[in-house]
Amino acid sequence: MLTFALFPNFKKKNIGNVLSWVIEYLRKNQVRVLLPEEMAKTDTYQSLTHPFEQEPSQDITLALTLGGDGTLLSTARKIAPYGIPLCGINMGQLGFLTEVELPELSVALDKLIAGAYTTENHVMLEAIVCRGKKTIYVSSALNDVVVTRGGCSRMIRLNLYINHALTANYSADGLIISTPTGSTGYSLSAGGPIIKPSLNVLLITPICPHTLNSRSLVVADTEEMLIKLQSVSDDIVLTLDGQTIYKLLTGDQITVRRSGFSAQFVKFNDQNYYGKLHSKLRRGK
């Protein structure tokens, strides 16, 4: 029996109606539906709740997000370690990462139920923060790992090492290390290039560097990056996918490398990356 896990964003307009319709549609097609415990807001959904934190897989066929890119990113960090394919239904605005628009929902669900899709590996990152000789924080990211100043207006100074070799010294607002998936996110806004998600590379982009010749750097996804904070500012933070924030101190060292697991994105054969990219960029104007 097929089992679909739904991850809705209850902050989205009309999410209740869309979620109810999807659940009913899937049940009529003999698909078992699960919802995370914290997302089952009413008695209507109590019978569908599942403790993903304690029992993450439960033979889940695939996961569906109902929201925007943010919903997909947070869900990917939860389920990627278990190899569960992920399909995003766009209820946001741009939706660079989502695969399905609402007008196409019933057609897309039919394809998912029939297994008429492929999966594409998307590289993820692992960030490790060390203070002295102690590891104090470890987390994963699908889009990007960012070291940046918090609320102050002062630039921060940091050194970048790649495979233990000093590569660059930055005076800037921060530094973005992104996956190809994340190249259309914060890095793009900071002047970085767009990279097709299937490429095995990582992208390093400084944020507002205080120099005329600092550009993005594309490296192999087998490289290991080390960021050493040299700034005297006490207002520096590490952010992951723009959602998880961890406060840093001068002298901290952040290692960023490819994660041991990847996100499995559902892809339909009639979708073209460059055509989709064109339509999404036009939507952002």
N, C-alpha and C positions, 0 to 999 in steps of 0.2 A: 504493500500500500504506500502511495506517495505521501510524504509528510512535508508540508511547507511551514516554515517559521516566519511569522510576520513581525516586522519591527516598525510600527507607525510612529510618526511624530505628532503628538496630540496638540501641538501648537499651530499646526497648519489649518487653514480655513477649510471647512467641510470634511475634515479628516474622518469624523464619525460616520458620515454617510458613505464615503468611499470605502472605509474599512469594513463596514457592515456588508456592502455589496460584494467586496472581494471574498469575504468569509463565506457568504451564501453561495457565490459562484463556485468556489472551490469545493465546498461540501456537496453541491449537486453533482459534481464531477468526481465524487468519491475520493477526495483529497483530504487527508487529516490536516488540521490547522492547529498551530501552537502560537501562543503569545507569551512574551516575557512577563513575569509576575508583576513587575513595577508598572507595566503598561496596561494591565487589565483594570481599567478605571471603574468599571461598573459591574454589577452582578451579571449582566448579559455575557460578559467575557470570562467569568471566573472559571468555567469548566475547561477553558482553552489554555489556562496558564501553565507554564512549565518553568522549573527552576534551572535556567540555563547555566547559572554560575556553578551549581552542584552537578548537574547532568547535562553537559553542553551538547552532545551529539544526538542521542536517542534516534539514530537512523534517520536524521533529517535529510531530505532530498535536496532542498535548497532553501535559501533565505530570501525574503522579499522585504525591501524597505519602502515605506510610503512617506515621502518627504522630499528633501533636497539633498544636495551633496553632503551637508553636515550630518544628516541622518545616516547616509551610506558610510561615511568615514568612521563614525563612532561604532557602527555595527560591524564593519570590517575588522576593527581592532579586537572585537570580542570573538568573532567566529573564525577568522582566518587560521588560527592554530589548529583547527579541527578539519580543515579541508572542505568546508561546506561552500558550495557555489553561491554567489550573491548576485541578485538582480535588483536594480534600483528603479522604482516608479517615481517619476518626477512630479512633485507637488510644490516645488520651489520656483525659482526664477530661471537662472541659466541652466542648471542641471548638467554640467559638463560630464559628470561621472555616471549619471543615471542612464539606463538603457531604454526606458519605456515612458512615453508621454501619455497622459490620461485619455485622450481620444483613441489611443491604440490599445487600451488596457485589456479588453475582452479578447482581441486577437492575440496579444502577447501571452495571456494566461493559457489560451488554447495551445500555443506552441510549447509553453513550459510543461503543461500536463502531458503533452505528446512526446516530450523529450526532444523537440526539434530545435535544438540550440547547441552551441559549443561553449567551451570555457576558455578563458584567456588568463594566464598567470600575470599578476601585477606585483612587481617587486615591492617589498615593504622594508622599512628601516628599523633599526634598533638603536636607541640612545642610552648611553651609560654615563652617569655623572659620578665622578670621583672627587672626594675632598680629602686631601692628604693621600693616605694609602688606603682609604676606605671607600668602597662603593656604596653610595647613599641613595641612588635612584636608578631604576631601569624601566624603560617603557618602549612601546612600538609605535610606528606611525605609517600611514599609507601615503599621505601627501608629502609632508615635510617635517623636518626638525629645524627649529629656528631659535637662534640665540639673539636676543635683542634687548634694548633698554626698556625699562618699564614706563613710568610716567614722566621721567625727567627729560629735559631737552638736550642734555650733554651726550656727545658721542661716546662710544665705548671702544676700547682697544683690545684686540685679540689676535692671536697667532694661529695660523692654520698649518697643520702638518698632514701630509698624505703619506701613508706607509712609513711613518717615523721621520720623514724628511720635511724640514721647514719649507713651506711652499709660498706663503704670503703673510704679510703683516697688515692688518686692517685697522684703520680708524674710520668708523662708520656707525650707522644706527644699529647694525646687526649683521647677521649672516644666515642665509637660508641654505640648507642642504635638502634637496628634494629628489623624489623619484620621478621617472617619466610621467607617471600618473599625476603627480603634483606640479608638473611644469606649467599647467594651465591655471594654477592657483596663485599664491602669493608671489612666487618667483616671476611669473609673467608680469605682474604689476610692478615688480622691481626691475624690469627690463630684461629678464631672462628669455631664452628661446623656448619654443614649444617642441616637445620630444614625443614621438609616438610611444605609447605605453609598452609595446612589445619589445622595445630595445633594451639591451642589458647594460644600461649606463645609469649614472647618478649625476646630479646637477648641483653646482655650488654657485650661489649668487649673493654678492654683497648688497646690503641695503643702504642706499645713499652714501657710498664711500666718499671720503674726503680726498679724492684724487681724480685726475683726468684720464687715467689709463687702466682702471680696474674694471674687468669684465667678468661675465659668467665663465665658469670652467666646467667642462664635461669630462667625467672620468668613468672608468669601468666600474661596474657594480661589485667587483671583487676588491676594490680599494677600501682602505680603512682611513677615515678622517679623524683627526684629533684637534679639538679646539681648546686653546689655553687662554683663559681670561687674564688680561693684563690691566684692565681698567681699575681705577680707584673708586668708581661709582658703586654704591650699594643698592642700586636699583636695576638689576639685570635679571632677566627671566628666560627660561627655556620653555618653548611652546611646542606642542606636538599636534599637527593637523589643525592648528588654530583653536584647539578645544581644551587640551590639558596643559596646565601651567605649573611650572616648578621654579621657585626662587633660587637664584644662583648667587655666589659670593666670589669676590676677587680671588684668584688662585685656583678656582675650580677647573677641572678638566673634563671635557665632554667628548666621549668617543662615539662616533656615528658610523655604522656599517650596515651592510645588507642583513636583514633579519633571516633567521633560519626557516621561516615560512613565508608564503606568498598569499595574496588575496586572489580568489578564483572568481573572476567576473563572467557572468553569463553574456554571451554574444549571439545575436541572430544573424543568419547568413545574408539577409537582405540589408544589413547595416554596413555603411562604409565610414571608416574613421574620419577621412578628410572631408567628406560631405557633411558628416555630423558636426565636425569642428566648424565648418563654414556657417552652418545654420545657427549654431550656438553663439558664435562670435557676433553674427548679425543681430541676434536677439539682445545682446548686451549693449547695443548702441542706443 
